[in-house]
Amino acid sequence: MNERLLRDLTRRTFFKQVGYGIGGMALTSLLSESLFASDQDPYSPRKPMFPAKAKNVIYLFMAGAPSQIDLFEDKPTLTKYDQQPCPEELLKGERFAFINGRPRLLASPFKYEKVGKSGQVISELLPHLKEIADDISVVRSMQTEQFNHAPAQLFMNTGFQLPGRPSFGSWATYGLGTENRDLPGFVVLISGDSNPDGGKSCWGSGFLPSVHQGVEFRSQGDPVLFVSNPAGVDPDIRRDTLDALKDLNRQELQRTLDPEVETRISQYELAYRMQTSVPELMDISKESVATHEMYGTEPGKKSFANNCLLARRLVERGVRFVQLYHRGWDTHGSDQASDIKHGLPDRCRETDQAAAALIKDLKQRGLLDETVVIWGGEFGRTPMNEGRGGSPFPGRDHHPHAFTMWMAGGGIKPGLSIGMTDELGYMVAEDPVSVHDLHATILNLMGVDHTKLTFKYQGRNFRLTDVYGNVVTKLIS
Amino acid sequence: MPKRAALLGIAVLPYAFVSVQLSPPQRVSFSRDVAPVFRAHCISCHSGAAPAGGLELSSAKGILRGGTSGSLFTNGLLMKRLTGAVGPQMPMGMPPLAAPDLSAIKAWADQNGPIDGDPSKKHWSYVAPVRVAVPSIISTWIRNPIDAFTFQKMKQEGLHPSPAASKETLIRRVTLDLIGLPPTPAEVEAFLADKSPNAYERVVDRLLRSPHYGERQARGWLDLARYADTDGYEKDLNRTAWLYRDWVIDAFNQNLPYNAFTIDQLAGDLLPNANLQDKVATGFCRNTMQNLEGGVDQEEAHFAVILDRSETAATTWLGTTIGCCRCHDHKYDPFTQRDYYKMAAFFSNTKVIPRGPKSVGEEKWLEPELQVPTEEQKQQEAALSAKIIQLTQQVNAPSFALESGYRDWVAHVGDPTTWQPATVSAVRSAGGAKFTSNPDGSETATGPLLDKDTYTIDLGKAGANWNALRLDVLPDASLGSHGPGRADNGNFVLTGIRLVVDGQPFPLVYAMADYSQPMYDASQAISGGDDSGWAINGQNGKPHYLVATLAQPVKTGQTLQLILAQNSQFAKHVIGRFRISMAAGGDPFAELIPNDIRSAVAAAGRSAAQEKLLTAFYRKITPILAPIRAELASDQAKLASLRSHEPTAMVLEENPAKGPLTAYVRSRGQFLSKTEEVTAGTPAILPQLPAGRADRLALARWIVSKSNPLTARVEVNRMWELYFGRGIVETSEDFGTRCSPPTHPELLDWMACKFMDLNWDMKAMNRLIVTSATYRQSSDATPALIAKDPQNLYLARAPRFRMEAEMIHDNALAAAGLLSSKIGGPSVFPSQPDGIWDSPYSGQQWMPSKGEDRYRRGIYTFWKRTAPYPSFMALDATSREACTVRRIRTNTPLQALALLNDSLMIQAAQGLAKEMMTTKGAEPTKVAAGFERCTARRPDPAELNRLEALLAKLRAKYEQRPNAAAALGGTAERAAYTMVANVMLNLDETITKG
């Protein structure tokens, strides 16, 4: 049997199996002619369902949850009642991670300012963000359903609070493929004091084909484990061996008709291409001095700044989805390092300049139009002081009811502020945006109808937004 | 162009096949898809005597009758209510049903609600399996009852079995399956040559007897047992857990019946006359992660441990995910929150050992560890103990010499001695310390301070016939805590004091000191090894001295040298300031004699007790017994050392019972929200626990009682999954109402009953499966087979799937001729990339193993939960933080990189290259031999040609690049063979079990 015959055969099978119902239709509607040309590669770029505003996504995930009260939410009433016991009605039926009893309100010790033409309200902790206030859109009315880190991070990344569902990035490459064929379509970069609590499931592919899972690039040693050839194996020799391997595996494929063999062949080819593209990508030493100054980058260092610059280099190369995790925003105030006055400013110093630089850099390179940048954590923080165990350090507990995220580029209306919370910043008062809404909106920017991007698994059609999600049209330019 | 679109659509086929197996399209079933939703979301209102809206959803009759608003199925009322198209939207006041539930109910309602079975009927897996008749089908293909079931299914699906696999394929498959290793070329050859009708069965029986069988079977069990070598939290500290791992391997090898296997692991400690191994088995329960981080409330941490034990038991034996019930009643399965805490109560009474300060956050709760000597250690221990008894008798035996020596000693006890300062002419420190002399004749150490040191002190010539020496250790402002030791706390450990006279060792008899730290008596400086000695903690910063007697006096003019060894495990515990004095005559111990001895000597008429006391003391210090005592002390030290090196096992120990075992239901699963107190018991939906004490032993026996509907099914399903890559119930971790429906329900029940009929004989069940014709088919597909059964659900061909991480590792090392066949022992550290272990606090490092431990089977690789072995993780191993039933198989470029470039894979390639090059014969023979070591078959001509072409090309290149060849380990020839071997080890066929 020749390969063509095999392909026809397996296609027929596929059609029989998946090509019915909404899932099948959604897939067919996603496809373009270029797919046919590039044949059976799950990574091959596909035309969106409707014209896309954003090609790529850079998601700056602030793991641990930044305090919206101290960064974006100027609340004079909260200041007025600083250190007063929290109104009982706010606590009724509430459940906190650490707060016990009746906590006291805690005003932000930081100054706020309206900046730019847009008049965005931004705290003094984010001076660099102020410079790009007119480029970003701030959503002050985010809501989530989870109030512990691991489930909330999973929820924010996969739309479900338990491990095992495909992540946002994997849905994106599943739906759209990726333009760079030599790098993974979904790359994860990590900085900060440790890995995110939700673990690798935050960028897992769940039940989607595993090619779609996020690939973590390390900041030390091989950026991708085992990417370097052993000593004595030059690239041409690696090529020679892979050619032989491919020939032999093809023979195996013809004998067994096992589609896994076909996938394996293509994974070895991708592995080979990664061997050159990854080191080239990771080498930021040739970036200009001006660029390094703008980001605050130092080649060879493990930092959020370096990761921001790498994110720009990745989307420049056509990688579909880049996610940065920076851990350490969990400002409970159980000690000085995790309080509002020390820990929080430290995190801001680590991230503010580079995040703003990323927007400026994308803009000056004309990439911001086609790249949507998302900034935010898994939930917000309470307007009350946590005071765990009588801690003297000001800190805030987890708060799922209201928090802030910002977005920029890729069809996001610049200079916009949407949503509003109550006087204390406790509940959303206007324009609530759920996690599913956020997912629906970003997919929409990418030219994908979130209700039609589905995958049939265990007899059912699954989607990133489950049965929920409304596109926040106000956000879209 | 709808047609075109469809054509394009099918081109995304890899989605369907890359690695995730799609389930077959299923017809909606009321009992499976709808009833659980009703139970979870609806019947709390719509049932009972006065159901809401007159609609009763707990019976078929009620569902068909509908409510006051009419039939559920007329005008789509049910769906309208559920979607809110007609208010009020159901479930009233609650979030709408999830999309999958809605689509299932819609599909069901569209068919006007056919009801299969009683809605109140139990889910199939909660009803004990009954022996089903083997389908009476006559076919020469059928080899055992399993085949009758699969054959019947194939017929129903319009399929026909594939031909049998080739003998080469078969022996490779079954060898990998049963012992996790590839067959050796000799084994393949023998099997090919054996034309007898039961040649295959003989191979199977040989493999079932192999000691490697247990290693293979244990691998999956260790995922269930979340076995790891670290505690999992924060610093992720090392723990000694491997005795449990070895117990599992041994249990499989001994073919311990599954019921005993179960009871031992859940309650081995509670068995009457439990032996050491029964207790070691409870390591299953002990493998939980343990949070010893500062600030953690240990009672809360232990609560988490208890819940993990109970949830793991439920998942492992009952195929049930009860975790949801920690916070609320299960949404779909018939388990309640009360059930959950009743299960937890079984595990609530085990011993914890509080350590550290008594305050929340600082105190740590440890759990029992058991010393488990190896056979060899047991024998050594017995031999030493016997010798010690014998020497002790010798010491205590009366003799004339002792009698007269004793009388002499008693007469002179307490005679004064004059100490003369010895002249220290030089002091040398092995660790490079320098010494400054003080006016009082003492020496103070300065400069380099190593963890251990030995001082050699030249004392010049003896000024008299000295018979005792005295070592003063003195405080000094330059020392930590003022000394006299150099450790920060001022302590030291003098592990040995030795006198050298005229270049010859000179025996010392006994030593006493003015103060000895408990357990660190001065006498140990003479008699003990490096794990004992004299120390002074508790009286730091003060002067102390030690007196040692000589076996006989030295002679005036002899050259003396004193050696102070300080080699304890405690870093920097060396002496900071000391002075040496010598004496002749009198009683050197005059000032140190304990008061009771002193008064006994002085007593006018000694009591018998006093006499005994004196005799015992004399025997300790007399030079007459010095040689025997030295031997005795040395043996005692050896015994202590032996015991301290015996491995430990983490075990459960039950506290004495105080009434029934209980646990509190915690509101929303929160530790602090105690509500109702419940007693230990099993879930209400399952058979009742027999009368008697409800403890872990009762739970374990209940689990393996034949009336338990789940245990046997869950285990035979896992066995099936091991061989066929997918269980009869695909969700082998979940047999609840949302499990994937069994592909062969009758076969599952038949096997479950058979397993119990065979008294839970695991080897017999494994044998049954691998000797079936179903198992022995070829895995090659045909277009017709792919078209009819793309996922091979109906097994009209053998399965073909990538091997698991450890098997790929073992297979590569075996093909390379490197694999160590050693079974058991401490976990090992094969090579891995730098920077994987990142334990900033613990300082623990990956210290690569040496010798054969570099090439042990993967099951022995050290499992650090926060940083598991990276190439295993790339190949879908788990972090072992929690019980894992099923590893999901993926196929990624990172796997390709790991298998191409991991240094262990390169070492394997070098090994395989060597195997090829030392094969007798021409080049094609050598290359074919390498291929065969990887695949158990000879390459066909095309394959051989391709490999030889590669070899020739690489040889030519490496000849031009001697440095590159050298870097790969030698000559151009060797380098070329190494890379050909690298290709062979990466072949899809090599890493796939087909």
Interface residues (C-beta under 8 A of the other chain):
Chain A: M1 L5 R7 L9 T10 R11 R12 T13 F14 F15 K16 Q17 V18 G19 G24 L27 T28 S29 L31 S32 E33 L35 F36 D39 Q40 D41 P42 R95 Y174 P184 S205 F207 L208 P209 S210 V211 Q213 V215 R218 Q220 G221 D222 V224 L225 F226 V227 S228 N229 P230 A231 G232 V233 D234 D236 I237 R238 D240 T241 D243 A244 L245 D247 L248 N249 Q251 E252 L253 R255 T256 L257 D258 P259 E260 V261 E262 T263 R264 I265 Q267 Y268 L270 A271 M274 Q275 F455 K456 Y457 Q458 G459 R460 N461 F462 D466 V467
Chain B: A5 A6 L8 G9 I10 A11 V12 L13 P14 Y15 A16 F17 V18 S19 V20 L22 S23 P24 P25 Q26 P96 A98 A99 P100 L102 S103 A104 R668 S740 S779 D780 A781 T782 P783 I786 A787 P790 R800 F801 R802 P833 D834 G835 P870 S871 A874 I888 T890 N891 T892 P893 L894 Q895 A896 L897 A898 L900 N901 D902 S903 I906 A942 E943 R946 L947 A949 L950 K953 L954 K957 R961 N963 A964 A965 A966 A967 L968 G969 A975 M979 V980 N982 V983 N986 L987 D988 E989 T992 G994
